[in-house]
Amino acid sequence: MPPRKRASTQQGELFSASTPQEIRAILWKAADQLRGSMDAAQYKEFVLGLVFLKYVTDAFDERRRELVTELEEEGIPEHRRAAFLEDQDSYIEENVFWVPEKARWKYIADNAASTPEGVGKVIDDAMGELMKENKALTGVLPQIFNRDNVDQKRLKGLVDLISDARFAGDGEKTAQDVLGETYEYFLEQFARAEGKRAGEFYTPKSVVELLVEILEPYEGRVYDPCCGSGGMFVQAHRFVEHHGGRDRTHDIAVYGQEANERTWRLAKMNLAIHGMDPEGVGKRWADTFADDKLPDLKADFVMANPPFNLHPWERRTEDKRWKFGVPPTNNANYAWLQHIISKMGDRGTAGVVLANGSMSSQSSGEGEIRKAIMDADLVACMVALPGNLFRTTAIPACLWFLTRDKGVQGAKATSDRRGEVLFIDAREMGEMVNRTERVFSADDVAKVADTFHAWRGTESARKKKLTYEDVTGFAYSAKLQEIAKHEYVLTPGRYVGAAEIEEDPDAEPLDEKIARLAEELFEHFDESKRLEGVVREQLGRIG
């Protein structure tokens, strides 16, 4: 059979699209035509709200099909099934939102063309019905579709496209899986489109993967004090699912806080679409420094990508979080670090993305704060990152890994690393995927994570039979006394040394190479002098 010819219309493109990646790309292209006069932040809510609406219906329909099968197996006659199918508890107990009839995608698609006000009115009403029936979504979903700046004809076309896309039902992935991937894809596309502004809601996926693979959040409380759109939580959830199975994902509970209202809404939707409790990011957005919504939380794992070198920020000099010193008003890096330390439980660990300046700054008392943190033996590992990982900023970045307990930890039987810090220089790792963007490959993530786990002596390292050794130019375990001699500067390059360069046996000897290059340089000088004479002669003739 000859391959089907791809149609020129978006509808035809979607029908011939065979992979989720193709479907996502086509939907993004169609959605982007609706940008109109919306600002970027509002447009994110617009597109991701629509994806979320499709998700809750698909998940609802999947649960409904499961109920039909269960009722058939129990011998319940068809005329008695309606009451069971409309029982809200049958959905909620399976972590599925109850979707009232007028919020279901089929109702929206069927009434999109017949409603006088347009499809936007139908969608806004659907969002309202969903929030009314599900308290976790109260005040979260956007009702911005029935506005003058929304082209209703194009919106109707997008609804048709989403209706035709097969997000689930292929027997391999659930609606939650596929729509979750679509949500993440759109978040990444927005980050690419918005550039620097994207830093407030998006952390590059490979950086999040590295944090999670090192921390290994199998179970317990996971906290992010500046959670953006919730990417850290999604990756932690995925880690547990991958290593422990889908039935173990309830072993972690997520807690977060976000200062930006619109970003907080994205996080609520992101948690819901990945099967996590949206209440994890609170009932309202708030600034972590000015209004800590979780003052008594003690987390097992903290993951954060705070705004680099934030200023100004809501500083209070009298704050119990400043145990190691009052952070300066012109930079919040050490405010974030101390806030995070205050949230770590007795054996809590943390991974934090910060600007490189945090490793060596001596200004405004930061050097003294860093010394106090080091003297408390709270730093386990420092990782220097390569450039171009963050499309939102050109500021070089690093990773801080903190822990309350670097000892053996009883049943965990980890190596005793008290009084030591592991330094990893990953600046040469990663690969450029385009002219401006670098990502860590799976092998890169594994190399750094395995090095840390081998040093720490974790269970995962023992299973892989990993042992730690210093590697010149890459990894070095330093004693606190050695770090003190370097005035508590934590830049990995200062400790790991320069990587050895393998000598090429066929390479030109150095003395011969210098002599050859010098001879070539003198020849260029002679040629330059000759050309100068020619130019002077020609100019003289003109004169």
C-alpha positions in Angstrom: 0.0 0.0 0.0 1.5 3.4 -0.9 2.0 5.9 2.0 -0.9 8.2 2.6 -0.4 11.7 1.2 -0.2 14.3 3.9 -3.0 16.8 3.6 -2.2 20.5 3.4 -4.7 21.5 6.1 -4.0 21.2 9.8 -7.0 18.8 10.1 -5.4 16.6 7.4 -2.0 16.9 9.1 -3.5 15.7 12.4 -5.2 12.7 10.8 -1.9 11.6 9.2 0.2 12.3 12.3 1.2 9.0 13.7 3.1 9.9 16.9 2.3 11.9 20.0 5.2 14.2 19.1 3.7 15.0 15.7 0.3 15.6 17.3 1.8 18.0 19.9 3.6 19.9 17.3 0.5 20.4 15.2 -1.6 21.4 18.2 1.0 23.9 19.2 1.1 25.4 15.6 -2.7 25.7 15.7 -2.9 27.2 19.2 -0.2 29.7 18.3 -2.5 31.2 15.6 -4.7 32.3 18.5 -2.1 34.5 20.1 -3.8 37.7 19.0 -3.5 40.5 21.4 -2.9 38.4 24.5 0.2 38.9 26.6 2.5 35.9 26.9 1.5 35.1 30.5 -2.2 35.1 29.7 -1.6 33.0 26.5 0.1 30.3 28.6 -3.0 30.0 30.8 -5.2 30.0 27.7 -3.4 27.1 25.9 -2.6 25.0 29.0 -6.1 25.5 30.4 -7.5 24.0 27.2 -5.1 21.0 27.4 -6.1 20.5 31.1 -9.8 20.6 30.2 -9.2 17.9 27.6 -7.2 15.9 30.1 -9.8 15.8 32.9 -12.4 14.6 30.4 -10.2 11.9 29.0 -9.3 10.7 32.5 -13.0 10.8 33.4 -14.0 8.8 30.3 -11.3 6.2 31.0 -12.6 5.7 34.5 -16.1 5.6 33.2 -15.2 2.7 30.8 -13.5 0.9 33.7 -16.8 1.2 35.7 -18.8 -0.2 32.8 -16.5 -3.2 32.7 -16.7 -3.7 36.5 -20.5 -3.4 36.3 -20.7 -6.0 33.5 -18.5 -8.4 35.4 -20.7 -8.0 38.5 -23.8 -8.8 36.4 -25.5 -5.4 36.9 -28.1 -5.0 34.1 -27.7 -2.1 31.7 -30.8 -0.2 32.8 -29.4 0.0 36.4 -25.9 1.2 35.5 -26.6 4.9 35.1 -26.7 5.6 38.8 -23.4 3.9 39.3 -21.8 5.8 36.4 -22.9 9.1 37.8 -21.7 8.4 41.4 -19.0 11.0 42.1 -17.2 8.9 44.7 -16.5 6.2 42.1 -14.2 8.7 40.3 -12.8 10.7 43.2 -11.6 7.6 45.1 -9.5 6.8 42.0 -8.0 10.3 42.0 -10.1 11.3 39.0 -11.9 14.7 38.9 -15.6 14.6 38.7 -16.6 16.2 35.4 -20.1 17.5 35.2 -21.9 17.0 31.9 -21.5 20.6 30.6 -17.7 20.4 31.3 -17.2 17.2 29.3 -15.3 17.6 26.0 -18.1 15.9 24.0 -20.6 18.5 25.2 -18.1 21.3 24.4 -17.5 20.0 20.9 -21.2 19.3 20.2 -22.2 22.9 21.3 -19.2 24.8 20.0 -20.9 25.9 16.8 -24.5 26.3 18.0 -23.9 28.6 21.0 -24.7 32.3 20.0 -21.8 33.7 22.1 -19.4 31.3 20.5 -17.3 28.4 21.7 -15.5 30.7 24.2 -18.6 30.9 26.3 -19.0 27.2 26.4 -15.4 26.7 27.5 -15.6 29.4 30.2 -18.8 27.8 31.5 -17.1 24.4 31.5 -14.2 25.8 33.6 -16.6 27.2 36.1 -18.5 24.0 36.4 -15.3 22.1 37.0 -14.2 24.4 39.7 -17.6 24.3 41.4 -17.6 20.5 41.6 -13.9 20.1 42.6 -12.7 22.2 45.5 -9.0 21.5 44.7 -9.5 23.5 41.5 -11.2 26.5 43.1 -9.9 29.7 41.6 -7.3 27.8 39.4 -8.8 27.4 35.9 -8.8 30.3 33.4 -12.1 31.7 32.3 -10.6 33.9 29.5 -11.9 32.3 26.4 -15.0 34.4 25.7 -13.2 37.7 25.3 -12.8 40.2 22.4 -9.2 39.4 21.8 -10.0 35.7 21.2 -10.7 34.7 17.6 -13.8 32.5 18.1 -13.5 30.9 14.7 -9.9 29.8 15.2 -10.8 28.7 18.7 -13.5 26.5 17.3 -10.9 25.0 14.9 -8.6 24.3 17.7 -11.4 22.5 19.7 -12.0 20.4 16.6 -8.4 19.5 16.3 -8.1 18.5 20.0 -11.3 16.5 19.6 -9.9 14.5 16.8 -6.5 13.9 18.4 -6.2 10.4 20.0 -4.6 11.3 23.3 -5.5 7.9 24.9 -7.0 4.6 24.2 -4.1 3.0 22.3 -3.5 0.5 25.1 -0.1 1.7 25.8 -0.5 5.1 27.6 -3.3 6.5 29.6 -4.9 9.9 29.2 -2.8 11.1 32.2 0.4 10.0 30.6 -0.2 11.5 27.1 -1.8 14.7 28.2 0.9 15.1 30.9 3.5 14.9 28.2 1.6 17.4 26.1 1.4 19.8 29.0 5.1 19.5 29.6 5.8 20.0 25.8 3.7 23.2 25.8 5.5 24.5 28.9 8.9 23.9 27.2 7.6 25.6 24.0 6.6 28.7 26.1 10.0 28.7 27.7 11.6 28.8 24.3 9.3 31.5 23.1 9.6 33.7 26.2 13.3 33.5 26.7 14.5 35.3 29.8 11.0 35.7 31.3 10.6 31.9 31.3 12.9 31.5 34.2 10.1 32.2 36.7 8.1 29.1 35.6 10.5 26.6 33.9 13.7 24.8 34.8 15.3 22.8 31.9 14.3 19.2 32.1 17.8 17.7 32.1 18.8 19.9 35.1 15.7 18.7 37.0 16.5 15.1 36.1 20.0 15.5 37.5 18.7 16.9 40.8 16.3 14.1 41.2 18.7 11.3 40.2 21.2 12.5 42.8 18.6 13.0 45.6 16.7 9.8 44.9 13.3 10.9 46.5 11.9 7.4 46.9 9.5 8.3 49.7 8.7 11.1 52.1 8.0 14.9 51.9 9.3 16.8 48.8 9.4 20.6 49.0 10.1 23.4 46.6 10.0 26.9 48.0 9.8 28.5 44.5 8.0 25.8 42.6 7.2 27.6 39.3 5.0 25.3 37.3 5.8 22.3 39.4 8.5 20.6 37.2 10.5 19.4 40.2 7.5 17.6 41.6 6.6 16.0 38.2 10.1 14.6 37.9 10.2 13.3 41.5 6.8 11.6 40.8 8.3 10.1 37.6 11.4 8.9 39.4 9.3 7.0 42.0 7.1 5.6 39.2 10.2 4.4 37.2 12.0 2.9 40.2 9.1 1.7 42.3 6.2 1.3 40.0 3.0 3.3 39.5 1.5 1.9 42.8 4.4 3.5 44.8 3.8 7.1 43.7 1.7 7.7 46.8 4.9 7.3 48.8 5.9 10.9 48.2 3.9 14.0 49.2 4.7 17.3 47.6 4.7 20.7 49.1 5.4 23.9 47.3 5.0 27.7 47.3 5.0 30.1 44.3 4.8 33.9 44.4 3.4 34.5 40.9 -0.3 34.0 40.7 -0.4 32.8 37.1 2.5 30.5 37.6 0.9 29.1 40.7 -2.2 28.3 38.6 0.0 26.4 36.1 1.5 24.4 38.9 -1.9 23.4 40.3 -2.9 22.2 36.8 0.4 20.5 36.3 0.1 18.5 39.6 -3.4 17.5 38.8 -2.7 16.4 35.3 0.1 14.1 36.6 -2.1 12.5 39.3 -0.7 14.5 42.2 -2.7 16.5 44.8 -3.0 20.2 43.6 -3.3 21.2 47.2 0.4 20.5 47.5 1.1 24.0 46.3 -1.3 25.7 48.7 -4.6 27.4 48.5 -3.0 30.7 47.4 0.2 32.1 45.9 2.6 33.9 48.2 6.2 35.2 48.5 8.3 32.6 50.4 10.3 35.2 52.3 7.4 37.6 53.2 4.8 34.9 53.9 6.1 31.4 54.5 2.9 29.3 54.1 4.6 26.2 55.5 6.5 27.5 58.6 6.5 24.1 60.4 7.4 21.8 57.5 10.3 19.5 57.8 11.0 18.0 54.4 12.9 14.8 53.5 13.9 16.3 50.1 14.1 19.9 49.0 14.6 20.8 45.3 14.8 24.4 44.1 15.8 26.7 41.3 15.4 30.1 42.9 15.7 33.3 40.9 19.5 34.0 40.5 20.9 36.9 42.5 17.4 38.1 43.4 17.1 41.8 44.4 15.2 43.4 45.9 13.6 40.8 48.1 11.5 40.8 51.2 14.2 40.8 53.9 13.4 40.9 57.6 16.6 41.2 59.7 14.9 39.4 62.7 14.1 36.1 61.2 14.8 32.6 62.8 15.8 31.3 59.4 19.0 33.4 59.4 20.8 31.0 61.7 24.1 31.5 59.8 23.9 35.2 59.3 21.6 37.9 57.9 21.7 37.8 54.1 22.4 41.1 52.2 19.6 43.2 50.8 21.1 43.2 47.3 21.2 39.4 46.8 18.9 36.6 48.0 21.2 33.6 47.2 22.1 33.0 50.9 18.5 33.7 52.0 17.3 30.9 49.8 20.1 28.6 51.1 19.2 29.3 54.7 15.5 29.0 54.1 16.0 25.6 52.5 18.2 24.5 55.4 15.5 25.5 57.8 13.1 23.2 56.0 15.3 20.1 56.0 14.3 17.3 58.4 16.7 15.4 60.6 18.1 13.5 57.7 16.8 15.8 55.0 18.7 16.5 51.8 18.5 19.3 49.3 19.5 20.1 45.7 19.6 23.8 44.8 20.4 25.6 41.5 22.3 28.9 42.2 24.4 31.4 40.3 28.2 30.7 40.3 28.8 33.7 42.4 27.3 31.9 45.4 30.4 29.6 45.5 32.9 32.4 46.1 31.3 35.7 47.0 32.9 37.5 49.9 30.8 40.7 49.7 28.1 41.9 52.1 28.9 39.1 54.6 28.2 36.2 52.2 31.6 34.8 52.8 31.0 34.6 56.5 27.6 32.9 56.0 29.2 30.4 53.7 31.9 29.6 56.2 29.2 29.1 58.9 27.3 26.7 56.7 30.5 24.8 55.9 31.5 24.7 59.6 28.1 23.1 60.3 29.1 20.4 57.8 25.8 20.8 55.8 27.3 20.8 52.3 27.7 17.4 50.7 28.5 18.2 47.1 29.1 21.0 44.7 28.6 20.7 40.9 29.8 23.2 38.4 27.4 23.3 35.4 28.3 24.0 31.7 27.1 27.2 30.0 23.9 27.4 27.8 21.9 25.0 30.0 19.5 27.9 30.9 18.0 29.6 27.9 16.6 32.2 30.3 19.9 33.6 31.5 23.6 33.8 30.5 24.6 33.7 34.2 26.8 30.6 34.9 25.2 28.2 37.4 26.1 25.5 39.9 24.3 22.9 42.0 24.5 22.9 45.8 23.7 19.6 47.5 23.0 19.9 51.2 22.4 17.3 53.9 21.7 17.2 57.6 23.6 13.9 58.1 26.7 12.8 56.3 27.2 9.9 58.6 26.5 6.2 58.2 22.7 6.7 58.7 22.0 3.3 60.3 20.0 0.9 58.2 20.9 2.9 55.0 24.6 2.0 55.7 26.0 4.9 53.7 29.6 5.8 53.8 30.7 8.2 56.5 31.5 11.4 54.8 31.5 13.8 57.8 34.0 16.5 57.3 34.2 16.0 53.5 32.7 17.6 50.4 32.5 16.1 46.9 33.4 18.5 44.1 32.3 17.7 40.5 33.3 19.8 37.5 30.7 19.1 34.8 31.4 22.2 32.7 32.5 20.2 29.7 29.5 17.9 29.8 26.3 18.1 27.8 25.7 18.6 24.1 24.4 21.6 22.1 21.0 20.9 20.5 21.0 24.2 18.7 23.1 27.3 18.5 22.2 28.5 22.0 20.9 25.6 24.0 22.8 22.8 25.8 21.3 19.7 27.4 22.6 16.9 29.6 22.2 13.5 27.9 21.0 10.5 29.9 24.6 9.3 30.1 25.8 12.7 31.5 23.1 12.6 34.2 24.1 9.0 35.1 27.8 9.8 35.2 27.3 12.7 37.7 24.7 10.8 39.8 26.7 7.6 39.9 29.8 9.5 41.0 27.9 11.1 43.9 26.2 7.8 44.9 29.6 6.0 44.8 31.1 8.7 47.0 28.1 8.5 49.4 27.9 4.7 49.4 24.2 4.6 48.7 22.1 1.5 48.1 21.9 2.2 44.4 25.7 2.4 44.2 26.0 -0.9 46.0 23.6 -2.5 43.6 25.7 -1.3 40.7 28.9 -2.2 42.5 30.2 1.3 42.2 33.3 2.5 44.1 34.5 6.1 44.4 37.8 7.4 43.2 39.0 10.9 42.6 39.2 11.7 38.9 41.5 14.6 37.9 39.6 17.3 36.1 36.2 15.8 37.1 35.7 14.8 40.8 37.6 15.3 44.0 36.6 14.7 47.7 38.1 17.4 49.9 38.4 17.6 53.7 37.0 20.7 55.4 40.5 21.6 56.5 41.6 21.8 52.9 38.5 23.9 52.0 39.3 26.3 54.9 42.7 26.9 53.4 40.9 28.1 50.2 38.9 30.6 52.4 35.8 28.4 51.9 35.6 29.1 48.2 33.6 26.2 46.8 34.4 26.4 43.1 35.0 22.8 41.9 37.7 23.8 39.4 39.8 24.9 42.3 39.9 21.3 43.7 39.5 18.8 40.9 42.6 20.1 39.0 43.1 20.0 35.2 42.2 16.9 33.3 45.1 15.0 31.9 45.5 15.3 28.1 46.5 12.2 26.4 49.6 12.6 24.3 49.3 11.8 20.6 52.3 9.6 19.6 52.1 11.0 16.1 51.9 14.6 17.3 54.7 17.1 16.3 57.3 17.7 19.0 56.7 21.0 20.8 60.1 22.6 20.1 59.7 21.7 16.4 56.2 23.1 16.3 57.3 26.4 17.9 60.1 26.8 15.4 57.8 26.0 12.5 55.1 28.5 13.6 57.7 31.2 14.2 59.1 30.7 10.7 55.6 31.0 9.3 54.9 34.1 11.3 58.1 35.8 10.0 57.1 35.0 6.5 53.7 36.7 7.1 55.5 39.7 8.4 57.7 39.9 5.3 54.7 39.6 3.0 52.9 42.3 5.0 55.8 44.6 4.5 55.9 43.9 0.8 52.2 44.6 0.4 52.6 47.8 2.4 55.3 49.0 -0.1 53.0 48.2 -3.1 50.1 50.2 -1.5 52.4 53.2 -0.8 53.6 53.1 -4.4 50.1 53.1 -5.9 48.9 55.9 -3.6 52.0 57.9 -4.6 51.0 57.6 -8.3 47.5 58.7 -7.6 48.8 61.8 -5.8 
